[in-house]
Amino acid sequence: MRAKFALIPLVAAALALTGCAASGGESPAETADSAPTGADAPLYDLLPDDIKEAGVITMAGDTHPPYRTIESDGAFTGIDPDLQAALSAQLGVPFEMATSSGLDAMLTGMLSGRYDGFNGPVRATPEREADFDAIVWMTTRTSYVYPADKEKDFPDSEAVCGKRVAGVQGSVVETQLERLNEWCVAEGLDPAELIGLEDTNSTVLALNSGRADLVGTTQASAIDLIATQAGKYGYVMQTDEQGAGVDQLAMFLPKGSGLAEPMMAAFEAIFEDGQYEEIMAAYGIEDASVDKPVLNPYTG
């Protein structure tokens, strides 16, 4: 039986994009609101029976701007809800977000049937693909956010060496910081210290309180933080030489749930019709886009 916990409906009116496509087309929320539902939707027949019976896809969610922000009325806004609205128009059932915190809790919750999926940002790895189907839909590079009054202390990412970096436990930041530290040590510099915390809000609080010197986060989150709090922060980005590479971020779905095939088809559809490109452009993260979605890049 599919359990429900603290569900917050993704009401279409609350999900409007922060920007509109140059073509003037509908936003994903408007598309979902006017799209066929149930059996009339293009990909409804691909859904597993338990999803059809429930009439909803339950996703784990936390506060992680710009991917997800919980507004004062309890609604979620951001990249993730906008993406889900576009996918919903293809699948014929709405998405609901169940509030959760901490990557371990979300992964465990999916395996126990509490959630149908989680859209991260989570890095696809061979180990995670043992338990989950991963649909890669964007990339990222780790950025290190500092207080604006410390700008002279951080001319480039080399200055991260030896500093205290607040990051979300289990996130891509952990792996990227390990690579950066290897580079730091090779250069004769002290490694950075990771302060692992539960969520993004906690990392920013650590920075503001002086507990951390920097916040390690995705490029999209750094851009959003600086845009929403103008003049308060700056950031430097880890380089390829420092082991940044390009990590693949994915939506995770429990193995054997029957959701991988229809969800992948829905992603392919919104890539083809341009909605994916519109969403990425609306949030200014086109350089994190991928040419096409990929199912299970390591084990597929």
C-alpha distance (Angstrom), angle and dihedral (degrees) to the residues before:
residue distance angle dihedral
M1 . . .
R2 3.78 . .
A3 3.79 109.2 .
K4 3.79 123.8 -148.0
F5 3.80 123.9 -146.0
A6 3.82 129.2 178.9
L7 3.78 93.3 -25.8
I8 3.77 118.9 -168.7
P9 3.83 113.8 -166.2
L10 3.80 117.0 -130.5
V11 3.78 96.3 -127.9
A12 3.78 110.2 -159.8
A13 3.79 94.5 -131.5
A14 3.80 90.3 58.6
L15 3.77 94.5 50.7
A16 3.80 103.4 63.1
L17 3.78 113.8 141.0
T18 3.78 118.7 -104.3
G19 3.80 87.7 -128.4
C20 3.78 135.7 25.8
A21 3.77 129.2 -127.9
A22 3.75 117.0 -97.7
S23 3.77 88.1 -119.8
G24 3.79 90.2 61.5
G25 3.82 92.1 -123.8
E26 3.77 126.5 151.2
S27 3.79 120.6 -71.5
P28 3.82 117.0 -117.7
A29 3.81 89.6 -103.3
E30 3.81 91.7 53.0
T31 3.79 90.5 45.6
A32 3.81 91.6 51.4
D33 3.80 91.3 47.1
S34 3.80 92.7 54.5
A35 3.82 99.0 32.8
P36 3.82 124.7 105.8
T37 3.79 113.5 -89.6
G38 3.77 133.0 -151.6
A39 3.77 116.8 -0.5
D40 3.82 91.1 -5.4
A41 3.82 92.4 66.4
P42 3.82 116.8 98.5
L43 3.82 97.3 -115.8
Y44 3.79 103.1 25.7
D45 3.80 93.9 109.5
L46 3.83 90.1 61.1
L47 3.81 93.3 60.7
P48 3.83 118.6 104.8
D49 3.81 115.7 -106.5
D50 3.81 95.4 -110.7
I51 3.81 90.8 58.0
K52 3.80 91.1 48.3
E53 3.79 90.0 50.3
A54 3.80 93.3 47.4
G55 3.80 91.6 44.9
V56 3.78 91.8 -147.2
I57 3.81 142.8 71.5
T58 3.81 111.5 -133.6
M59 3.80 115.9 -148.3
A60 3.79 127.1 -172.2
G61 3.78 112.2 -123.1
D62 3.78 141.8 -179.9
T63 3.79 135.4 173.4
H64 3.80 107.5 -77.4
P65 3.84 111.1 143.4
P66 2.96 129.9 -119.8
Y67 3.81 90.1 17.0
R68 3.80 93.8 50.9
T69 3.80 133.6 -0.9
I70 3.81 122.8 178.8
E71 3.80 106.7 -140.1
S72 3.82 125.5 -148.3
D73 3.81 90.6 -96.8
G74 3.81 91.2 54.2
A75 3.80 95.6 -105.5
F76 3.79 120.8 133.8
T77 3.79 118.7 -128.3
G78 3.79 131.7 177.9
I79 3.79 142.3 69.1
D80 3.79 94.7 -40.7
P81 3.84 97.0 53.1
D82 3.81 90.7 44.2
L83 3.80 90.2 51.0
Q84 3.80 91.2 47.2
A85 3.79 91.3 51.1
A86 3.81 89.6 55.4
L87 3.81 92.2 47.0
S88 3.80 91.0 47.1
A89 3.80 90.4 59.1
Q90 3.79 88.5 59.6
L91 3.80 97.8 42.4
G92 3.80 99.3 42.0
V93 3.82 97.0 -132.3
P94 3.82 128.4 90.2
F95 3.77 125.8 -115.8
E96 3.79 122.5 -126.9
M97 3.76 126.1 -164.3
A98 3.82 121.4 -136.1
T99 3.77 111.2 -158.6
S100 3.77 114.0 -120.9
S101 3.78 137.8 152.7
G102 3.77 132.6 -142.5
L103 3.79 127.3 30.2
D104 3.80 94.2 -111.5
A105 3.81 91.3 55.5
M106 3.78 91.3 50.0
L107 3.80 94.9 48.1
T108 3.80 91.6 46.5
G109 3.79 90.3 45.9
M110 3.78 91.4 55.3
L111 3.79 92.3 50.2
S112 3.81 90.9 50.3
G113 3.80 92.8 50.6
R114 3.79 95.2 -109.1
Y115 3.81 92.3 118.9
D116 3.80 131.7 27.0
G117 3.78 93.1 -148.2
F118 3.79 150.2 -25.3
N119 3.77 127.4 -135.5
G120 3.78 99.7 -158.3
P121 2.91 124.3 167.7
V122 3.81 75.7 -108.8
R123 3.79 125.8 160.9
A124 3.79 116.1 -123.6
T125 3.81 112.1 -126.3
P126 3.81 134.4 168.7
E127 3.81 89.3 -114.2
R128 3.80 94.0 53.8
E129 3.78 91.5 45.8
A130 3.80 88.0 63.4
D131 3.80 88.7 72.3
F132 3.79 103.4 21.0
D133 3.77 140.8 42.7
A134 3.80 107.5 -125.4
I135 3.81 123.1 -153.9
V136 3.81 108.3 -165.1
W137 3.81 112.1 -148.7
M138 3.81 104.8 155.9
T139 3.79 144.6 14.7
T140 3.79 133.1 -137.6
R141 3.75 146.0 -167.1
T142 3.79 122.0 -149.3
S143 3.79 117.2 -106.1
Y144 3.79 127.3 -165.3
V145 3.79 115.6 -142.0
Y146 3.81 121.2 -154.2
P147 3.83 133.9 179.3
A148 3.79 111.1 -88.1
D149 3.80 91.9 -121.3
K150 3.83 88.3 61.5
E151 3.80 94.7 56.2
K152 3.81 93.8 116.8
D153 3.82 89.1 56.4
F154 3.80 92.2 58.4
P155 3.81 110.5 46.9
D156 3.82 89.9 150.4
S157 3.80 141.7 -9.6
E158 3.83 92.8 -82.3
A159 3.79 85.6 75.9
V160 3.82 89.3 66.5
C161 3.81 89.0 73.4
G162 3.79 110.8 104.4
K163 3.81 93.8 13.0
R164 3.82 132.0 116.5
V165 3.80 110.7 -106.1
A166 3.80 121.8 -165.8
G167 3.81 112.4 -150.3
V168 3.78 139.5 159.8
Q169 3.79 111.6 -92.9
G170 3.80 112.8 -109.2
S171 3.80 93.1 13.1
V172 3.78 128.6 126.5
V173 3.81 87.8 -96.7
E174 3.81 91.7 73.5
T175 3.79 93.6 57.9
Q176 3.78 94.8 41.5
L177 3.80 92.3 49.1
E178 3.81 89.9 52.1
R179 3.80 88.7 56.0
L180 3.79 91.6 46.7
N181 3.81 90.3 50.8
E182 3.80 90.8 53.4
W183 3.79 87.4 55.4
C184 3.83 92.0 45.7
V185 3.80 92.4 53.1
A186 3.81 91.9 46.1
E187 3.80 87.8 54.1
G188 3.80 91.7 51.1
L189 3.81 93.2 -106.6
D190 3.77 130.1 128.0
P191 3.81 116.4 -98.5
A192 3.78 120.2 -113.0
E193 3.80 119.7 -107.5
L194 3.81 117.8 -124.5
I195 3.79 116.3 -140.8
G196 3.80 101.0 -162.0
L197 3.80 114.3 -151.2
E198 3.79 137.0 174.7
D199 3.80 102.6 -111.3
T200 3.79 145.3 -2.8
N201 3.79 95.0 -93.2
S202 3.81 89.4 57.3
T203 3.80 91.8 52.3
V204 3.80 92.9 51.8
L205 3.80 90.8 47.5
A206 3.82 88.7 52.1
L207 3.80 89.8 53.6
N208 3.80 94.1 46.3
S209 3.81 92.5 48.1
G210 3.80 93.9 49.7
R211 3.79 93.7 -113.6
A212 3.82 88.3 118.2
D213 3.79 132.2 31.3
L214 3.80 94.0 -148.9
V215 3.78 143.0 11.1
G216 3.79 115.6 -129.6
T217 3.78 111.1 -149.1
T218 3.77 144.9 138.7
Q219 3.78 119.5 -69.4
A220 3.81 90.7 -112.6
S221 3.80 92.0 53.9
A222 3.80 91.8 48.0
I223 3.80 91.3 51.3
D224 3.80 90.8 48.7
L225 3.80 94.7 48.0
I226 3.78 92.4 51.0
A227 3.81 93.0 45.1
T228 3.80 94.9 49.4
Q229 3.81 94.8 44.1
A230 3.78 101.8 37.0
G231 3.78 116.0 -160.4
K232 3.80 94.8 9.6
Y233 3.80 102.2 91.3
G234 3.78 144.3 24.3
Y235 3.80 131.9 -172.3
V236 3.78 145.4 -154.1
M237 3.78 124.2 -152.4
Q238 3.79 127.9 -134.8
T239 3.80 113.5 -112.0
D240 3.79 131.8 -134.0
E241 3.81 88.8 -111.6
Q242 3.80 87.6 58.8
G243 3.78 91.9 53.5
A244 3.78 99.2 -97.1
G245 3.77 96.5 137.3
V246 3.77 114.7 160.5
D247 3.79 115.2 -71.8
Q248 3.78 119.1 -154.0
L249 3.80 115.3 -126.4
A250 3.78 119.0 -155.6
M251 3.77 148.3 -178.7
F252 3.81 108.1 -114.4
L253 3.81 123.6 -142.7
P254 3.82 124.2 177.7
K255 3.80 114.2 -100.9
G256 3.78 112.5 -104.1
S257 3.81 94.2 20.7
G258 3.80 92.5 115.3
L259 3.81 91.3 -128.6
A260 3.80 99.7 104.8
E261 3.82 96.7 78.7
P262 3.82 98.3 47.1
M263 3.81 93.7 39.9
M264 3.80 91.8 50.2
A265 3.81 89.7 49.2
A266 3.81 89.6 50.6
F267 3.79 91.3 51.3
E268 3.79 90.5 49.6
A269 3.81 89.6 51.7
I270 3.82 95.2 52.6
F271 3.80 90.3 46.6
E272 3.80 89.5 52.4
D273 3.81 96.6 46.6
G274 3.82 94.3 46.7
Q275 3.79 99.6 -113.5
Y276 3.80 93.1 116.4
E277 3.80 90.6 54.7
E278 3.82 90.7 48.0
I279 3.80 92.5 52.5
M280 3.80 93.7 49.0
A281 3.81 91.3 47.3
A282 3.82 92.1 48.3
Y283 3.80 89.8 60.7
G284 3.82 96.0 39.7
I285 3.80 95.6 -117.0
E286 3.80 101.2 116.1
D287 3.82 89.9 131.2
A288 3.83 88.4 64.0
S289 3.81 91.5 56.3
V290 3.79 124.6 113.8
D291 3.80 126.3 -144.6
K292 3.79 92.8 -122.8
P293 3.81 138.9 -7.0
V294 3.79 116.4 -93.6
L295 3.80 126.4 -153.6
N296 3.82 115.7 -142.4
P297 3.84 98.2 -17.8
Y298 3.82 93.0 -168.1
T299 3.78 102.5 39.0
G300 3.79 104.8 18.6
